Structure formats: C-alpha cells, structure tokens
Amino acid sequence: MTESESIFQNKSSSFLESAAAMGRLSSARLTGYCCRILEQLSSNESGSPFTEQEEASMAKKLKVANTREVTDAATYIFQQFAYHNVGKEVMFSELASLEFSEESIAAIIEAWSTSSRDFLNRIRAHTLGGPLVLSNVTYDSQLQIADAETGPKHIPNSVLQLHLSEDGEPKEKVTLNLNHDQLYKLFKDIDTIQGQIDGIAGR
C-alpha cells in the first residue's frame, strides 16, 4: 500500500504528534490504554473513556497538555482499521508509517486482537444494508403553550427534521423537538465534534 493509498489520509502534524505521544507509553500501558478506547467504541457511549484523574495521570506519562487529542488520534486509528477491514500485516505497515516502534505496534495490535470484536460487531449491525447519511435538515421555530400557575406560558422551541438517505434514496426522517436549552446543548456538542475533527485534520 503506497502513501497515497494509506488508510490514514489525515497525517496532520497534530495527529503525528499524538501518535508520537502514544509511543511514549510502555508496551503494557499502551495495550491497556488502547483496550479502554476500544471498549468505549464498543459501547458507543459519548465522552472520554477515562476519568479526570486518569487523564491527569496520563498527561504526565504522555508528556502532553491535552490527552483528548491523543485519545482522538487513537480512536481515528481504530476507526480506520475497522472501516478498511485490514489484517495484521497491513496494520503493522500502516502503524510503522506513523513511526511507531515495533514494540508499540505489537502493543496496539494486541489491544485490537483482544478488544475489537464488540466494536466491529456494533459497526456491522449499524451499517447492515448500507450506512444512512444525512442528506438534508429542515426546521420550524414556534411557540409552545404550556400550563403554569399564573396562566398559559409561551415557550419558544424548534422542530428539526433530519432527512436520512441510503445510496441517494430517501429512507427516513428523524424529528427533534427542542427548547432553547436543548438546542444550545446540541449546538455545543456539534461544535465540540467539529473541533475534534479539525484537530485530527490539522485545520
């Protein structure tokens, strides 16, 4: 597989720095670190797989200020393994292209061999019949009337409709009825996700 065919298309400086930070861990710690991330991916839960205390401890071992960027880089590596359905030989060469040592490569592949099954099963279940993609978003803002002790209360809210398609064909719509606080939280979550993607892409 040539450089242009690499499964890691976003070899930004921040991504390579995060990979280098992973390589600073001992083999045993790196395996455990990767297993925790794979367990999180298997559960599809949001947030960090580590507690604040664990992140503070890891920041010293990784010699970085922000452990989240390192976790995002490891997550990206495993997502590419899954997406491209690569074997151990390709994994080895791809990780070597990120300048991991042979010991670190062995530790990462060991974690994958041990903890990737549930992650892969979740992906297969989610993409059965082809992945649904967001094709359009429509919305309507309105006032909702709610009963209150002092009389009817008007509460502003928005109704979002997420239009999902498969292979260009409309499949389903997901409707979200959100008040101001819920809409703000959704915006903040999307902004956080965008920041993580930009960080991986080096933008």
Backbone torsions as a table, in degrees:
resi	resn	phi	psi	omega
1	MET	NA	123.1	-176.6
2	THR	-81.0	172.8	-179.7
3	GLU	-58.5	-41.5	-179.0
4	SER	-69.3	-21.3	179.9
5	GLU	-97.9	5.5	-178.2
6	SER	-58.9	145.5	178.1
7	ILE	-73.2	-16.2	177.7
8	PHE	-99.7	93.4	-176.9
9	GLN	-83.0	-20.2	-176.7
10	ASN	-105.9	70.7	179.6
11	LYS	-89.8	61.8	179.1
12	SER	-74.2	167.5	-179.4
13	SER	-63.6	-38.6	-179.7
14	SER	-67.9	-37.1	177.5
15	PHE	-65.8	-44.7	179.8
16	LEU	-66.0	-36.0	176.7
17	GLU	-65.3	-39.3	178.2
18	SER	-66.7	-38.6	177.0
19	ALA	-63.9	-40.8	177.8
20	ALA	-62.4	-37.5	178.5
21	ALA	-64.9	-40.3	176.4
22	MET	-58.8	-38.7	-178.4
23	GLY	-67.4	-12.6	178.9
24	ARG	-79.2	-14.9	178.6
25	LEU	-76.2	149.9	173.6
26	SER	-65.6	161.9	-177.3
27	SER	-57.0	-44.4	-178.5
28	ALA	-64.8	-44.2	179.5
29	ARG	-66.7	-38.3	-179.8
30	LEU	-65.3	-40.8	177.5
31	THR	-62.1	-47.0	179.2
32	GLY	-62.7	-40.2	178.7
33	TYR	-60.8	-47.4	-179.1
34	CYS	-67.6	-36.4	178.7
35	CYS	-62.6	-40.5	179.1
36	ARG	-62.6	-40.9	179.7
37	ILE	-66.4	-41.4	178.7
38	LEU	-65.8	-36.6	176.5
39	GLU	-63.2	-39.6	177.4
40	GLN	-65.2	-42.8	178.4
41	LEU	-64.3	-34.3	179.6
42	SER	-67.3	-35.4	-177.6
43	SER	-83.2	-17.9	-178.4
44	ASN	61.3	26.3	176.7
45	GLU	-83.7	147.8	179.3
46	SER	-84.9	168.6	179.1
47	GLY	90.3	-178.1	-178.6
48	SER	-81.3	144.2	175.7
49	PRO	-75.8	-2.9	-175.9
50	PHE	-120.4	150.9	175.5
51	THR	-75.9	165.8	178.9
52	GLU	-60.5	-38.0	179.0
53	GLN	-65.2	-41.8	178.6
54	GLU	-65.3	-40.1	179.6
55	GLU	-64.6	-38.7	178.6
56	ALA	-64.5	-40.4	178.6
57	SER	-67.3	-40.5	-179.3
58	MET	-68.0	-32.9	-179.5
59	ALA	-58.8	-36.1	178.4
60	LYS	-71.3	-42.7	-178.9
61	LYS	-69.2	-38.0	-179.5
62	LEU	-81.3	-15.7	-177.8
63	LYS	59.8	47.2	177.7
64	VAL	-134.3	159.5	178.1
65	ALA	-86.8	-31.3	-175.8
66	ASN	-122.3	103.7	-179.4
67	THR	-73.1	-21.2	-178.0
68	ARG	-61.7	-37.6	179.1
69	GLU	-63.8	-35.9	178.8
70	VAL	-69.4	-42.8	177.8
71	THR	-62.7	-40.2	177.8
72	ASP	-63.2	-38.8	178.9
73	ALA	-65.7	-43.7	178.2
74	ALA	-63.3	-40.8	177.7
75	THR	-60.7	-43.5	179.3
76	TYR	-61.6	-41.6	179.2
77	ILE	-58.8	-47.6	-177.5
78	PHE	-70.5	-33.8	176.7
79	GLN	-64.5	-37.6	178.3
80	GLN	-70.7	-37.3	174.3
81	PHE	-55.8	-46.8	-176.5
82	ALA	-69.8	-45.0	-176.1
83	TYR	-62.3	-41.3	-177.4
84	HIS	-91.1	-4.6	176.5
85	ASN	51.0	52.7	-174.8
86	VAL	-88.7	154.3	175.9
87	GLY	-90.4	178.5	-174.8
88	LYS	-63.9	-33.9	-179.1
89	GLU	-64.8	-43.4	178.2
90	VAL	-69.1	-39.8	176.7
91	MET	-55.6	-45.4	-178.5
92	PHE	-59.9	-48.7	-177.2
93	SER	-67.3	-37.1	179.8
94	GLU	-67.8	-42.0	178.4
95	LEU	-68.7	-33.9	176.9
96	ALA	-64.6	-32.6	179.0
97	SER	-68.0	-18.4	176.2
98	LEU	-92.7	7.1	176.1
99	GLU	68.2	29.9	169.2
100	PHE	-73.1	147.5	174.5
101	SER	-73.8	164.5	179.1
102	GLU	-61.0	-35.9	179.5
103	GLU	-65.5	-42.6	179.3
104	SER	-67.4	-40.0	178.3
105	ILE	-60.8	-44.9	179.3
106	ALA	-61.4	-38.2	-179.9
107	ALA	-67.1	-41.9	-179.9
108	ILE	-67.1	-43.5	179.9
109	ILE	-66.9	-35.1	176.4
110	GLU	-62.2	-43.2	178.3
111	ALA	-62.7	-42.3	178.8
112	TRP	-62.0	-45.0	-179.1
113	SER	-63.4	-34.4	-175.8
114	THR	-82.7	-37.8	-165.8
115	SER	-123.6	9.0	-174.5
116	SER	-90.8	-14.5	-171.5
117	ARG	-58.3	-48.5	-178.3
118	ASP	-65.6	-36.5	177.6
119	PHE	-62.5	-46.8	179.8
120	LEU	-64.5	-40.2	178.7
121	ASN	-63.5	-37.6	179.4
122	ARG	-66.6	-40.2	179.0
123	ILE	-65.3	-43.9	-179.6
124	ARG	-62.5	-40.9	-180.0
125	ALA	-66.6	-37.0	-177.3
126	HIS	-73.0	-33.6	-174.4
127	THR	-101.5	8.6	179.5
128	LEU	-57.1	123.1	-178.3
129	GLY	85.9	4.0	179.2
130	GLY	104.1	143.2	-178.0
131	PRO	-73.2	143.0	172.9
132	LEU	-85.4	136.9	-179.4
133	VAL	-122.3	151.9	178.5
134	LEU	-76.3	118.4	-177.9
135	SER	-104.6	-23.6	-179.5
136	ASN	-165.0	156.8	175.1
137	VAL	-131.1	126.6	174.0
138	THR	-120.3	156.6	-177.3
139	TYR	-150.6	161.2	176.4
140	ASP	-146.4	126.5	178.1
141	SER	-100.1	138.8	-175.4
142	GLN	-155.1	172.8	175.4
143	LEU	-104.6	128.7	178.6
144	GLN	-104.9	131.9	-178.6
145	ILE	-93.4	125.8	179.5
146	ALA	-125.8	147.7	178.6
147	ASP	-74.6	138.1	176.4
148	ALA	-139.1	164.5	-177.7
149	GLU	-62.6	-31.6	-178.3
150	THR	-92.5	6.1	-179.5
151	GLY	119.9	179.9	-178.7
152	PRO	-57.4	139.6	-179.5
153	LYS	-119.8	132.2	179.7
154	HIS	-94.8	120.7	-177.6
155	ILE	-115.1	118.5	177.8
156	PRO	-69.8	138.1	175.6
157	ASN	-150.5	166.0	179.5
158	SER	-126.3	143.1	175.2
159	VAL	-110.2	114.3	178.5
160	LEU	-101.1	138.4	173.4
161	GLN	-119.3	118.4	177.6
162	LEU	-95.5	116.8	-178.6
163	HIS	-92.5	118.8	-177.6
164	LEU	-108.9	140.1	179.7
165	SER	-132.8	162.9	177.1
166	GLU	-132.1	120.0	-177.9
167	ASP	54.5	38.0	177.5
168	GLY	84.4	-6.1	-179.0
169	GLU	-101.1	129.8	178.1
170	PRO	-58.2	136.0	-177.2
171	LYS	-119.1	-51.2	-177.7
172	GLU	-159.1	166.3	176.8
173	LYS	-123.1	137.6	175.8
174	VAL	-111.6	122.5	-176.9
175	THR	-103.5	129.4	178.3
176	LEU	-120.3	123.2	176.8
177	ASN	-104.5	107.8	-169.7
178	LEU	-121.9	135.6	171.0
179	ASN	-85.4	-175.4	-174.4
180	HIS	-60.8	-46.8	-178.0
181	ASP	-64.5	-41.5	180.0
182	GLN	-67.2	-39.2	178.7
183	LEU	-66.1	-39.2	178.7
184	TYR	-65.0	-42.0	178.3
185	LYS	-63.2	-40.9	177.7
186	LEU	-61.0	-43.5	178.5
187	PHE	-60.5	-44.4	-179.1
188	LYS	-64.3	-40.5	179.0
189	ASP	-64.0	-43.4	179.1
190	ILE	-64.6	-39.2	179.1
191	ASP	-64.2	-38.7	177.5
192	THR	-64.4	-45.1	179.4
193	ILE	-62.0	-43.4	179.4
194	GLN	-61.3	-40.0	178.9
195	GLY	-63.7	-39.0	178.5
196	GLN	-66.4	-41.7	178.4
197	ILE	-64.2	-43.1	177.9
198	ASP	-62.8	-36.1	179.4
199	GLY	-64.9	-42.8	179.3
200	ILE	-66.6	-39.0	-177.8
201	ALA	-79.5	-8.9	178.5
202	GLY	74.5	29.9	-178.4
203	ARG	-88.7	NA	NA
